Amino acid sequence: MRTVTVAIWAVLAAAALLLEAFGRRRITGLVSAEELIRYFMKARVGRVIFVLGWMWLGWHLFAR
Amino acid sequence: MRLRLVSWPILLVAGAGAAASAVMSMARPFTWTADVTTAVAIAGVLLGGCLFASRANRTRHSAPLAHPLPRPGAVAWLLLVVALTTFELLNLFEAPRRQHPTISSLLVLLTGHDVTRALMFAAWLVAGWWLCRCR
């Protein structure tokens, strides 16, 4: 079961990398993650959500 | 003539980030060292990022108005985020964790070693710095 789960995670990671690569080249209207984040960061609520998410990620990975 | 490649505040920030990453490489989760290092790093990035951003805003023209995202791009990322969240939740509520690893349990492979832990911490700091300065 672990192998299947890890394989699915790998497929999702590969999809993210492909999406990012296509987005950077603007293939068929796709956008990069940076462009997407910049778009949401224009709004105050978007900024708050991303910064809180960043804080939680650090706390979760390194402290707890 | 003196060549100035980087300003001293940038050097200071980079040095502080490197020092924090070095401390974090030796700290383990659920210890006060890890708690304090993470908390100080968050405070430092937020404070430093805000200071730098306000300084940059004084010299920079206002950001252009947001244009709508291309629909295929927005839909593709939305689908990926939904897939990642769904699979993460499915694994989170399954047991045992070894058979159903979540993203964080897979990342333990990296955060469990000193060097990769320091590199991941440095990457997290850079991401926070970028978010604070992102306009």
N, CA and C atoms of all chains as a GROMACS GRO file, in nm:
protein
  597
    1MET      N    1   0.083  -0.121   0.000
    1MET     CA    2   0.000   0.000   0.000
    1MET      C    3   0.086   0.126   0.000
    2ARG      N    4   0.198   0.119   0.076
    2ARG     CA    5   0.287   0.235   0.083
    2ARG      C    6   0.341   0.270  -0.056
    3THR      N    7   0.376   0.168  -0.133
    3THR     CA    8   0.430   0.192  -0.267
    3THR      C    9   0.329   0.265  -0.355
    4VAL      N   10   0.202   0.222  -0.345
    4VAL     CA   11   0.097   0.286  -0.425
    4VAL      C   12   0.082   0.432  -0.384
    5THR      N   13   0.078   0.455  -0.250
    5THR     CA   14   0.061   0.592  -0.200
    5THR      C   15   0.176   0.681  -0.244
    6VAL      N   16   0.299   0.632  -0.229
    6VAL     CA   17   0.416   0.712  -0.267
    6VAL      C   18   0.414   0.738  -0.418
    7ALA      N   19   0.370   0.637  -0.495
    7ALA     CA   20   0.364   0.654  -0.641
    7ALA      C   21   0.264   0.763  -0.678
    8ILE      N   22   0.150   0.766  -0.609
    8ILE     CA   23   0.050   0.870  -0.638
    8ILE      C   24   0.107   1.008  -0.602
    9TRP      N   25   0.178   1.015  -0.488
    9TRP     CA   26   0.242   1.143  -0.451
    9TRP      C   27   0.341   1.186  -0.558
   10ALA      N   28   0.416   1.089  -0.611
   10ALA     CA   29   0.514   1.121  -0.715
   10ALA      C   30   0.447   1.173  -0.841
   11VAL      N   31   0.333   1.112  -0.876
   11VAL     CA   32   0.258   1.157  -0.995
   11VAL      C   33   0.209   1.301  -0.974
   12LEU      N   34   0.158   1.329  -0.853
   12LEU     CA   35   0.109   1.465  -0.824
   12LEU      C   36   0.223   1.566  -0.828
   13ALA      N   37   0.339   1.526  -0.775
   13ALA     CA   38   0.456   1.616  -0.777
   13ALA      C   39   0.501   1.642  -0.920
   14ALA      N   40   0.500   1.535  -1.001
   14ALA     CA   41   0.539   1.550  -1.142
   14ALA      C   42   0.440   1.641  -1.215
   15ALA      N   43   0.312   1.627  -1.182
   15ALA     CA   44   0.210   1.713  -1.245
   15ALA      C   45   0.236   1.860  -1.209
   16ALA      N   46   0.273   1.884  -1.084
   16ALA     CA   47   0.301   2.022  -1.041
   16ALA      C   48   0.422   2.077  -1.117
   17LEU      N   49   0.525   1.995  -1.131
   17LEU     CA   50   0.646   2.039  -1.202
   17LEU      C   51   0.616   2.067  -1.350
   18LEU      N   52   0.536   1.978  -1.411
   18LEU     CA   53   0.499   1.997  -1.552
   18LEU      C   54   0.417   2.125  -1.570
   19LEU      N   55   0.322   2.144  -1.478
   19LEU     CA   56   0.236   2.262  -1.484
   19LEU      C   57   0.320   2.389  -1.472
   20GLU      N   58   0.418   2.383  -1.381
   20GLU     CA   59   0.507   2.498  -1.362
   20GLU      C   60   0.591   2.523  -1.488
   21ALA      N   61   0.644   2.414  -1.544
   21ALA     CA   62   0.727   2.428  -1.665
   21ALA      C   63   0.646   2.485  -1.781
   22PHE      N   64   0.524   2.430  -1.802
   22PHE     CA   65   0.438   2.480  -1.910
   22PHE      C   66   0.394   2.624  -1.882
   23GLY      N   67   0.366   2.651  -1.753
   23GLY     CA   68   0.323   2.785  -1.715
   23GLY      C   69   0.429   2.890  -1.742
   24ARG      N   70   0.555   2.855  -1.716
   24ARG     CA   71   0.665   2.949  -1.742
   24ARG      C   72   0.680   2.977  -1.891
   25ARG      N   73   0.643   2.878  -1.973
   25ARG     CA   74   0.652   2.898  -2.119
   25ARG      C   75   0.520   2.949  -2.176
   26ARG      N   76   0.421   2.969  -2.089
   26ARG     CA   77   0.290   3.020  -2.131
   26ARG      C   78   0.224   2.930  -2.236
   27ILE      N   79   0.242   2.799  -2.219
   27ILE     CA   80   0.184   2.705  -2.316
   27ILE      C   81   0.034   2.692  -2.289
   28THR      N   82  -0.046   2.708  -2.392
   28THR     CA   83  -0.193   2.698  -2.389
   28THR      C   84  -0.257   2.770  -2.269
   29GLY      N   85  -0.210   2.891  -2.244
   29GLY     CA   86  -0.274   2.974  -2.141
   29GLY      C   87  -0.245   2.935  -1.999
   30LEU      N   88  -0.147   2.849  -1.976
   30LEU     CA   89  -0.113   2.810  -1.840
   30LEU      C   90  -0.028   2.920  -1.775
   31VAL      N   91  -0.027   2.925  -1.642
   31VAL     CA   92   0.051   3.026  -1.571
   31VAL      C   93   0.144   2.958  -1.471
   32SER      N   94   0.252   3.027  -1.434
   32SER     CA   95   0.345   2.970  -1.337
   32SER      C   96   0.291   2.991  -1.196
   33ALA      N   97   0.347   2.916  -1.100
   33ALA     CA   98   0.304   2.930  -0.961
   33ALA      C   99   0.332   3.071  -0.911
   34GLU      N  100   0.445   3.129  -0.954
   34GLU     CA  101   0.479   3.265  -0.911
   34GLU      C  102   0.373   3.364  -0.957
   35GLU      N  103   0.330   3.351  -1.082
   35GLU     CA  104   0.228   3.441  -1.136
   35GLU      C  105   0.097   3.426  -1.060
   36LEU      N  106   0.064   3.300  -1.028
   36LEU     CA  107  -0.060   3.271  -0.955
   36LEU      C  108  -0.055   3.334  -0.815
   37ILE      N  109   0.059   3.315  -0.746
   37ILE     CA  110   0.072   3.369  -0.611
   37ILE      C  111   0.069   3.522  -0.615
   38ARG      N  112   0.142   3.581  -0.710
   38ARG     CA  113   0.142   3.727  -0.723
   38ARG      C  114   0.001   3.780  -0.744
   39TYR      N  115  -0.080   3.706  -0.822
   39TYR     CA  116  -0.217   3.749  -0.850
   39TYR      C  117  -0.298   3.754  -0.719
   40PHE      N  118  -0.288   3.647  -0.639
   40PHE     CA  119  -0.364   3.643  -0.515
   40PHE      C  120  -0.308   3.738  -0.409
   41MET      N  121  -0.178   3.766  -0.418
   41MET     CA  122  -0.115   3.855  -0.320
   41MET      C  123  -0.153   4.002  -0.343
   42LYS      N  124  -0.218   4.033  -0.454
   42LYS     CA  125  -0.263   4.171  -0.479
   42LYS      C  126  -0.370   4.210  -0.377
   43ALA      N  127  -0.450   4.112  -0.335
   43ALA     CA  128  -0.556   4.138  -0.238
   43ALA      C  129  -0.502   4.118  -0.097
   44ARG      N  130  -0.547   4.204  -0.004
   44ARG     CA  131  -0.498   4.196   0.133
   44ARG      C  132  -0.525   4.059   0.194
   45VAL      N  133  -0.647   4.006   0.169
   45VAL     CA  134  -0.682   3.876   0.227
   45VAL      C  135  -0.590   3.766   0.172
   46GLY      N  136  -0.554   3.778   0.046
   46GLY     CA  137  -0.462   3.682  -0.014
   46GLY      C  138  -0.325   3.688   0.053
   47ARG      N  139  -0.278   3.809   0.078
   47ARG     CA  140  -0.147   3.826   0.145
   47ARG      C  141  -0.149   3.759   0.282
   48VAL      N  142  -0.259   3.787   0.357
   48VAL     CA  143  -0.270   3.734   0.494
   48VAL      C  144  -0.270   3.580   0.490
   49ILE      N  145  -0.348   3.523   0.398
   49ILE     CA  146  -0.358   3.377   0.388
   49ILE      C  147  -0.221   3.315   0.356
   50PHE      N  148  -0.151   3.372   0.258
   50PHE     CA  149  -0.022   3.316   0.217
   50PHE      C  150   0.082   3.329   0.329
   51VAL      N  151   0.084   3.445   0.396
   51VAL     CA  152   0.184   3.463   0.503
   51VAL      C  153   0.152   3.371   0.622
   52LEU      N  154   0.024   3.359   0.656
   52LEU     CA  155  -0.014   3.267   0.765
   52LEU      C  156   0.021   3.122   0.726
   53GLY      N  157  -0.003   3.088   0.601
   53GLY     CA  158   0.031   2.953   0.553
   53GLY      C  159   0.180   2.928   0.562
   54TRP      N  160   0.259   3.029   0.527
   54TRP     CA  161   0.406   3.016   0.535
   54TRP      C  162   0.449   2.996   0.682
   55MET      N  163   0.387   3.074   0.772
   55MET     CA  164   0.422   3.062   0.914
   55MET      C  165   0.387   2.923   0.967
   56TRP      N  166   0.266   2.876   0.931
   56TRP     CA  167   0.223   2.744   0.978
   56TRP      C  168   0.317   2.634   0.925
   57LEU      N  169   0.356   2.646   0.796
   57LEU     CA  170   0.442   2.546   0.735
   57LEU      C  171   0.574   2.534   0.810
   58GLY      N  172   0.635   2.649   0.841
   58GLY     CA  173   0.762   2.649   0.914
   58GLY      C  174   0.748   2.588   1.052
   59TRP      N  175   0.642   2.628   1.120
   59TRP     CA  176   0.619   2.577   1.256
   59TRP      C  177   0.598   2.426   1.252
   60HIS      N  178   0.517   2.381   1.156
   60HIS     CA  179   0.482   2.239   1.143
   60HIS      C  180   0.604   2.154   1.106
   61LEU      N  181   0.687   2.204   1.013
   61LEU     CA  182   0.800   2.123   0.966
   61LEU      C  183   0.920   2.126   1.060
   62PHE      N  184   0.945   2.240   1.124
   62PHE     CA  185   1.070   2.253   1.199
   62PHE      C  186   1.054   2.253   1.351
   63ALA      N  187   0.938   2.300   1.399
   63ALA     CA  188   0.924   2.310   1.545
   63ALA      C  189   0.838   2.196   1.601
   64ARG      N  190   0.730   2.164   1.535
   64ARG     CA  191   0.635   2.064   1.591
   64ARG      C  192   0.621   1.941   1.502
   65MET      N  193   3.841   5.301  -0.738
   65MET     CA  194   3.695   5.292  -0.734
   65MET      C  195   3.653   5.162  -0.666
   66ARG      N  196   3.560   5.175  -0.571
   66ARG     CA  197   3.513   5.054  -0.501
   66ARG      C  198   3.392   4.994  -0.570
   67LEU      N  199   3.398   4.865  -0.591
   67LEU     CA  200   3.286   4.798  -0.658
   67LEU      C  201   3.189   4.747  -0.550
   68ARG      N  202   3.063   4.794  -0.555
   68ARG     CA  203   2.965   4.748  -0.457
   68ARG      C  204   2.867   4.653  -0.523
   69LEU      N  205   2.884   4.524  -0.493
   69LEU     CA  206   2.795   4.426  -0.556
   69LEU      C  207   2.664   4.412  -0.479
   70VAL      N  208   2.676   4.406  -0.345
   70VAL     CA  209   2.554   4.396  -0.262
   70VAL      C  210   2.565   4.496  -0.147
   71SER      N  211   2.449   4.544  -0.103
   71SER     CA  212   2.449   4.640   0.007
   71SER      C  213   2.465   4.568   0.140
   72TRP      N  214   2.509   4.640   0.243
   72TRP     CA  215   2.533   4.574   0.373
   72TRP      C  216   2.405   4.521   0.438
   73PRO      N  217   2.287   4.587   0.421
   73PRO     CA  218   2.167   4.523   0.480
   73PRO      C  219   2.137   4.386   0.421
   74ILE      N  220   2.162   4.371   0.291
   74ILE     CA  221   2.136   4.240   0.228
   74ILE      C  222   2.233   4.135   0.284
   75LEU      N  223   2.359   4.177   0.301
   75LEU     CA  224   2.459   4.085   0.359
   75LEU      C  225   2.419   4.045   0.500
   76LEU      N  226   2.370   4.143   0.576
   76LEU     CA  227   2.328   4.119   0.714
   76LEU      C  228   2.212   4.018   0.718
   77VAL      N  229   2.115   4.039   0.630
   77VAL     CA  230   1.998   3.949   0.625
   77VAL      C  231   2.041   3.808   0.585
   78ALA      N  232   2.128   3.800   0.482
   78ALA     CA  233   2.176   3.669   0.436
   78ALA      C  234   2.255   3.599   0.547
   79GLY      N  235   2.336   3.676   0.620
   79GLY     CA  236   2.415   3.619   0.730
   79GLY      C  237   2.325   3.568   0.841
   80ALA      N  238   2.222   3.647   0.874
   80ALA     CA  239   2.129   3.605   0.979
   80ALA      C  240   2.055   3.479   0.938
   81GLY      N  241   2.016   3.473   0.810
   81GLY     CA  242   1.946   3.354   0.759
   81GLY      C  243   2.035   3.232   0.765
   82ALA      N  244   2.161   3.249   0.727
   82ALA     CA  245   2.256   3.137   0.730
   82ALA      C  246   2.279   3.091   0.874
   83ALA      N  247   2.290   3.186   0.965
   83ALA     CA  248   2.313   3.151   1.106
   83ALA      C  249   2.192   3.075   1.163
   84ALA      N  250   2.071   3.125   1.130
   84ALA     CA  251   1.950   3.058   1.178
   84ALA      C  252   1.940   2.917   1.120
   85SER      N  253   1.978   2.902   0.993
   85SER     CA  254   1.974   2.768   0.930
   85SER      C  255   2.073   2.674   0.997
   86ALA      N  256   2.190   2.728   1.034
   86ALA     CA  257   2.291   2.645   1.101
   86ALA      C  258   2.240   2.600   1.238
   87VAL      N  259   2.175   2.691   1.310
   87VAL     CA  260   2.119   2.654   1.442
   87VAL      C  261   2.011   2.548   1.422
   88MET      N  262   1.926   2.570   1.319
   88MET     CA  263   1.815   2.477   1.296
   88MET      C  264   1.865   2.338   1.256
   89SER      N  265   1.982   2.332   1.190
   89SER     CA  266   2.034   2.201   1.150
   89SER      C  267   2.062   2.113   1.272
   90MET      N  268   2.090   2.179   1.385
   90MET     CA  269   2.122   2.102   1.506
   90MET      C  270   2.000   2.081   1.597
   91ALA      N  271   1.894   2.159   1.570
   91ALA     CA  272   1.776   2.150   1.658
   91ALA      C  273   1.685   2.037   1.613
   92ARG      N  274   1.615   1.980   1.706
   92ARG     CA  275   1.518   1.874   1.674
   92ARG      C  276   1.378   1.922   1.710
   93PRO      N  277   1.275   1.875   1.635
   93PRO     CA  278   1.138   1.919   1.668
   93PRO      C  279   1.102   1.887   1.813
   94PHE      N  280   1.010   1.962   1.867
   94PHE     CA  281   0.962   1.946   2.005
   94PHE      C  282   1.069   1.981   2.108
   95THR      N  283   1.165   2.065   2.070
   95THR     CA  284   1.262   2.114   2.168
   95THR      C  285   1.251   2.266   2.169
   96TRP      N  286   1.295   2.328   2.281
   96TRP     CA  287   1.283   2.474   2.289
   96TRP      C  288   1.372   2.542   2.185
   97THR      N  289   1.486   2.480   2.148
   97THR     CA  290   1.575   2.538   2.047
   97THR      C  291   1.500   2.553   1.914
   98ALA      N  292   1.428   2.448   1.874
   98ALA     CA  293   1.353   2.453   1.748
   98ALA      C  294   1.242   2.556   1.757
   99ASP      N  295   1.172   2.559   1.872
   99ASP     CA  296   1.062   2.656   1.890
   99ASP      C  297   1.113   2.799   1.877
  100VAL      N  298   1.221   2.828   1.953
  100VAL     CA  299   1.274   2.966   1.956
  100VAL      C  300   1.331   3.005   1.819
  101THR      N  301   1.407   2.915   1.757
  101THR     CA  302   1.467   2.947   1.625
  101THR      C  303   1.357   2.975   1.523
  102THR      N  304   1.253   2.893   1.521
  102THR     CA  305   1.144   2.914   1.425
  102THR      C  306   1.071   3.045   1.454
  103ALA      N  307   1.042   3.070   1.583
  103ALA     CA  308   0.969   3.192   1.620
  103ALA      C  309   1.051   3.317   1.585
  104VAL      N  310   1.181   3.314   1.618
  104VAL     CA  311   1.268   3.430   1.587
  104VAL      C  312   1.277   3.449   1.435
  105ALA      N  313   1.286   3.339   1.361
  105ALA     CA  314   1.294   3.348   1.214
  105ALA      C  315   1.167   3.410   1.158
  106ILE      N  316   1.052   3.368   1.209
  106ILE     CA  317   0.924   3.425   1.160
  106ILE      C  318   0.920   3.575   1.188
  107ALA      N  319   0.954   3.611   1.313
  107ALA     CA  320   0.952   3.754   1.350
  107ALA      C  321   1.052   3.833   1.264
  108GLY      N  322   1.171   3.777   1.245
  108GLY     CA  323   1.274   3.846   1.168
  108GLY      C  324   1.233   3.866   1.023
  109VAL      N  325   1.177   3.762   0.962
  109VAL     CA  326   1.136   3.772   0.821
  109VAL      C  327   1.023   3.873   0.806
  110LEU      N  328   0.923   3.867   0.898
  110LEU     CA  329   0.810   3.959   0.887
  110LEU      C  330   0.856   4.103   0.906
  111LEU      N  331   0.939   4.125   1.010
  111LEU     CA  332   0.986   4.261   1.040
  111LEU      C  333   1.080   4.312   0.929
  112GLY      N  334   1.179   4.231   0.896
  112GLY     CA  335   1.276   4.268   0.792
  112GLY      C  336   1.210   4.286   0.657
  113GLY      N  337   1.120   4.193   0.623
  113GLY     CA  338   1.051   4.199   0.495
  113GLY      C  339   0.967   4.325   0.483
  114CYS      N  340   0.898   4.360   0.594
  114CYS     CA  341   0.814   4.481   0.594
  114CYS      C  342   0.902   4.605   0.578
  115LEU      N  343   1.014   4.610   0.650
  115LEU     CA  344   1.104   4.726   0.643
  115LEU      C  345   1.157   4.744   0.501
  116PHE      N  346   1.205   4.633   0.443
  116PHE     CA  347   1.260   4.639   0.308
  116PHE      C  348   1.151   4.677   0.208
  117ALA      N  349   1.031   4.618   0.227
  117ALA     CA  350   0.922   4.645   0.134
  117ALA      C  351   0.880   4.791   0.141
  118SER      N  352   0.873   4.848   0.263
  118SER     CA  353   0.832   4.988   0.274
  118SER      C  354   0.939   5.080   0.213
  119ARG      N  355   1.065   5.042   0.229
  119ARG     CA  356   1.174   5.121   0.169
  119ARG      C  357   1.166   5.116   0.017
  120ALA      N  358   1.139   4.996  -0.033
  120ALA     CA  359   1.130   4.978  -0.179
  120ALA      C  360   1.010   5.051  -0.235
  121ASN      N  361   0.898   5.053  -0.158
  121ASN     CA  362   0.777   5.119  -0.207
  121ASN      C  363   0.796   5.268  -0.223
  122ARG      N  364   0.884   5.326  -0.137
  122ARG     CA  365   0.907   5.471  -0.146
  122ARG      C  366   0.973   5.508  -0.278
  123THR      N  367   1.052   5.417  -0.330
  123THR     CA  368   1.126   5.448  -0.453
  123THR      C  369   1.061   5.386  -0.577
  124ARG      N  370   0.958   5.304  -0.554
  124ARG     CA  371   0.899   5.232  -0.668
  124ARG      C  372   0.762   5.291  -0.701
  125HIS      N  373   0.727   5.290  -0.829
  125HIS     CA  374   0.593   5.331  -0.869
  125HIS      C  375   0.493   5.228  -0.821
  126SER      N  376   0.365   5.268  -0.810
  126SER     CA  377   0.265   5.172  -0.763
  126SER      C  378   0.253   5.056  -0.861
  127ALA      N  379   0.220   4.939  -0.806
  127ALA     CA  380   0.211   4.817  -0.887
  127ALA      C  381   0.098   4.829  -0.988
  128PRO      N  382   0.115   4.769  -1.106
  128PRO     CA  383   0.007   4.776  -1.204
  128PRO      C  384  -0.117   4.701  -1.156
  129LEU      N  385  -0.232   4.740  -1.207
  129LEU     CA  386  -0.356   4.674  -1.166
  129LEU      C  387  -0.353   4.526  -1.203
  130ALA      N  388  -0.415   4.444  -1.118
  130ALA     CA  389  -0.416   4.300  -1.145
  130ALA      C  390  -0.500   4.270  -1.268
  131HIS      N  391  -0.444   4.192  -1.359
  131HIS     CA  392  -0.522   4.151  -1.476
  131HIS      C  393  -0.573   4.011  -1.448
  132PRO      N  394  -0.686   3.973  -1.506
  132PRO     CA  395  -0.740   3.840  -1.477
  132PRO      C  396  -0.645   3.731  -1.524
  133LEU      N  397  -0.645   3.621  -1.447
  133LEU     CA  398  -0.560   3.507  -1.485
  133LEU      C  399  -0.622   3.437  -1.605
  134PRO      N  400  -0.541   3.382  -1.695
  134PRO     CA  401  -0.599   3.301  -1.805
  134PRO      C  402  -0.674   3.183  -1.745
  135ARG      N  403  -0.793   3.158  -1.797
  135ARG     CA  404  -0.878   3.053  -1.739
  135ARG      C  405  -0.812   2.914  -1.737
  136PRO      N  406  -0.747   2.870  -1.846
  136PRO     CA  407  -0.685   2.736  -1.840
  136PRO      C  408  -0.582   2.724  -1.728
  137GLY      N  409  -0.504   2.830  -1.708
  137GLY     CA  410  -0.402   2.830  -1.602
  137GLY      C  411  -0.465   2.820  -1.465
  138ALA      N  412  -0.568   2.900  -1.441
  138ALA     CA  413  -0.634   2.900  -1.310
  138ALA      C  414  -0.699   2.765  -1.284
  139VAL      N  415  -0.766   2.710  -1.385
  139VAL     CA  416  -0.837   2.581  -1.368
  139VAL      C  417  -0.736   2.468  -1.342
  140ALA      N  418  -0.625   2.469  -1.416
  140ALA     CA  419  -0.525   2.362  -1.400
  140ALA      C  420  -0.468   2.362  -1.257
  141TRP      N  421  -0.433   2.480  -1.206
  141TRP     CA  422  -0.379   2.487  -1.069
  141TRP      C  423  -0.485   2.451  -0.966
  142LEU      N  424  -0.609   2.494  -0.992
  142LEU     CA  425  -0.718   2.461  -0.899
  142LEU      C  426  -0.736   2.309  -0.890
  143LEU      N  427  -0.736   2.243  -1.005
  143LEU     CA  428  -0.751   2.096  -1.007
  143LEU      C  429  -0.638   2.029  -0.930
  144LEU      N  430  -0.515   2.079  -0.950
  144LEU     CA  431  -0.400   2.020  -0.882
  144LEU      C  432  -0.411   2.040  -0.730
  145VAL      N  433  -0.450   2.160  -0.689
  145VAL     CA  434  -0.462   2.188  -0.545
  145VAL      C  435  -0.571   2.099  -0.484
  146VAL      N  436  -0.683   2.082  -0.555
  146VAL     CA  437  -0.792   1.997  -0.505
  146VAL      C  438  -0.743   1.852  -0.493
  147ALA      N  439  -0.670   1.805  -0.595
  147ALA     CA  440  -0.618   1.667  -0.593
  147ALA      C  441  -0.522   1.648  -0.476
  148LEU      N  442  -0.430   1.744  -0.458
  148LEU     CA  443  -0.332   1.734  -0.348
  148LEU      C  444  -0.401   1.736  -0.212
  149THR      N  445  -0.498   1.826  -0.196
  149THR     CA  446  -0.568   1.838  -0.067
  149THR      C  447  -0.648   1.711  -0.038
  150THR      N  448  -0.719   1.661  -0.139
  150THR     CA  449  -0.801   1.540  -0.120
  150THR      C  450  -0.713   1.421  -0.080
  151PHE      N  451  -0.602   1.403  -0.152
  151PHE     CA  452  -0.516   1.288  -0.124
  151PHE      C  453  -0.448   1.303   0.013
  152GLU      N  454  -0.412   1.428   0.048
  152GLU     CA  455  -0.351   1.454   0.180
  152GLU      C  456  -0.451   1.417   0.291
  153LEU      N  457  -0.577   1.460   0.275
  153LEU     CA  458  -0.678   1.431   0.377
  153LEU      C  459  -0.709   1.282   0.385
  154LEU      N  460  -0.715   1.216   0.269
  154LEU     CA  461  -0.739   1.071   0.268
  154LEU      C  462  -0.631   0.998   0.349
  155ASN      N  463  -0.506   1.038   0.326
  155ASN     CA  464  -0.395   0.973   0.397
  155ASN      C  465  -0.391   1.011   0.545
  156LEU      N  466  -0.428   1.136   0.572
  156LEU     CA  467  -0.424   1.186   0.710
  156LEU      C  468  -0.516   1.104   0.801
  157PHE      N  469  -0.633   1.064   0.747
  157PHE     CA  470  -0.729   0.991   0.830
  157PHE      C  471  -0.718   0.839   0.816
  158GLU      N  472  -0.614   0.795   0.746
  158GLU     CA  473  -0.589   0.651   0.736
  158GLU      C  474  -0.475   0.613   0.830
  159ALA      N  475  -0.469   0.489   0.870
  159ALA     CA  476  -0.359   0.442   0.954
  159ALA      C  477  -0.316   0.304   0.903
  160PRO      N  478  -0.196   0.259   0.926
  160PRO     CA  479  -0.087   0.330   0.992
  160PRO      C  480  -0.021   0.433   0.899
  161ARG      N  481   0.050   0.530   0.961
  161ARG     CA  482   0.111   0.637   0.883
  161ARG      C  483   0.214   0.585   0.784
  162ARG      N  484   0.282   0.476   0.821
  162ARG     CA  485   0.385   0.421   0.732
  162ARG      C  486   0.326   0.374   0.599
  163GLN      N  487   0.205   0.321   0.606
  163GLN     CA  488   0.139   0.274   0.484
  163GLN      C  489   0.070   0.388   0.408
  164HIS      N  490   0.033   0.493   0.481
  164HIS     CA  491  -0.037   0.606   0.420
  164HIS      C  492   0.036   0.736   0.452
  165PRO      N  493   0.153   0.757   0.393
  165PRO     CA  494   0.229   0.876   0.428
  165PRO      C  495   0.166   1.006   0.376
  166THR      N  496   0.169   1.110   0.461
  166THR     CA  497   0.124   1.243   0.420
  166THR      C  498   0.246   1.320   0.366
  167ILE      N  499   0.224   1.440   0.318
  167ILE     CA  500   0.337   1.519   0.265
  167ILE      C  501   0.442   1.540   0.376
  168SER      N  502   0.395   1.579   0.496
  168SER     CA  503   0.493   1.606   0.602
  168SER      C  504   0.567   1.480   0.645
  169SER      N  505   0.498   1.365   0.645
  169SER     CA  506   0.570   1.244   0.686
  169SER      C  507   0.673   1.202   0.581
  170LEU      N  508   0.648   1.237   0.454
  170LEU     CA  509   0.749   1.211   0.351
  170LEU      C  510   0.866   1.308   0.364
  171LEU      N  511   0.834   1.432   0.404
  171LEU     CA  512   0.940   1.534   0.417
  171LEU      C  513   1.031   1.508   0.537
  172VAL      N  514   0.985   1.420   0.629
  172VAL     CA  515   1.070   1.385   0.744
  172VAL      C  516   1.202   1.324   0.695
  173LEU      N  517   1.196   1.260   0.577
  173LEU     CA  518   1.320   1.204   0.518
  173LEU      C  519   1.423   1.316   0.500
  174LEU      N  520   1.375   1.437   0.470
  174LEU     CA  521   1.467   1.550   0.450
  174LEU      C  522   1.494   1.625   0.579
  175THR      N  523   1.389   1.646   0.660
  175THR     CA  524   1.410   1.724   0.782
  175THR      C  525   1.481   1.642   0.890
  176GLY      N  526   1.497   1.513   0.868
  176GLY     CA  527   1.563   1.428   0.967
  176GLY      C  528   1.715   1.434   0.962
  177HIS      N  529   1.771   1.493   0.858
  177HIS     CA  530   1.918   1.502   0.847
  177HIS      C  531   1.963   1.648   0.859
  178ASP      N  532   2.078   1.666   0.923
  178ASP     CA  533   2.125   1.802   0.955
  178ASP      C  534   2.134   1.893   0.832
  179VAL      N  535   2.204   1.846   0.729
  179VAL     CA  536   2.230   1.933   0.613
  179VAL      C  537   2.102   1.966   0.537
  180THR      N  538   2.020   1.862   0.509
  180THR     CA  539   1.897   1.886   0.434
  180THR      C  540   1.798   1.969   0.516
  181ARG      N  541   1.803   1.950   0.650
  181ARG     CA  542   1.716   2.028   0.737
  181ARG      C  543   1.754   2.177   0.728
  182ALA      N  544   1.886   2.205   0.731
  182ALA     CA  545   1.933   2.344   0.720
  182ALA      C  546   1.896   2.403   0.584
  183LEU      N  547   1.910   2.322   0.478
  183LEU     CA  548   1.877   2.372   0.344
  183LEU      C  549   1.727   2.400   0.331
  184MET      N  550   1.646   2.310   0.388
  184MET     CA  551   1.501   2.331   0.383
  184MET      C  552   1.461   2.454   0.463
  185PHE      N  553   1.526   2.474   0.578
  185PHE     CA  554   1.497   2.591   0.660
  185PHE      C  555   1.534   2.719   0.583
  186ALA      N  556   1.651   2.716   0.517
  186ALA     CA  557   1.695   2.833   0.439
  186ALA      C  558   1.595   2.860   0.325
  187ALA      N  559   1.549   2.754   0.259
  187ALA     CA  560   1.451   2.771   0.150
  187ALA      C  561   1.321   2.830   0.204
  188TRP      N  562   1.281   2.784   0.323
  188TRP     CA  563   1.157   2.836   0.384
  188TRP      C  564   1.174   2.985   0.418
  189LEU      N  565   1.292   3.023   0.467
  189LEU     CA  566   1.319   3.164   0.496
  189LEU      C  567   1.312   3.249   0.369
  190VAL      N  568   1.374   3.199   0.263
  190VAL     CA  569   1.374   3.273   0.135
  190VAL      C  570   1.230   3.290   0.085
  191ALA      N  571   1.150   3.183   0.098
  191ALA     CA  572   1.010   3.190   0.053
  191ALA      C  573   0.934   3.296   0.134
  192GLY      N  574   0.956   3.300   0.264
  192GLY     CA  575   0.890   3.400   0.348
  192GLY      C  576   0.933   3.540   0.312
  193TRP      N  577   1.063   3.555   0.289
  193TRP     CA  578   1.116   3.687   0.250
  193TRP      C  579   1.052   3.733   0.120
  194TRP      N  580   1.042   3.640   0.024
  194TRP     CA  581   0.982   3.672  -0.106
  194TRP      C  582   0.834   3.710  -0.089
  195LEU      N  583   0.763   3.635  -0.002
  195LEU     CA  584   0.621   3.665   0.020
  195LEU      C  585   0.604   3.805   0.079
  196CYS      N  586   0.693   3.841   0.173
  196CYS     CA  587   0.682   3.973   0.238
  196CYS      C  588   0.708   4.085   0.139
  197ARG      N  589   0.792   4.060   0.042
  197ARG     CA  590   0.829   4.166  -0.053
  197ARG      C  591   0.746   4.161  -0.180
  198CYS      N  592   0.664   4.054  -0.194
  198CYS     CA  593   0.587   4.034  -0.317
  198CYS      C  594   0.481   4.142  -0.333
  199ARG      N  595   0.479   4.205  -0.449
  199ARG     CA  596   0.378   4.308  -0.477
  199ARG      C  597   0.307   4.277  -0.608
   0.00000   0.00000   0.00000
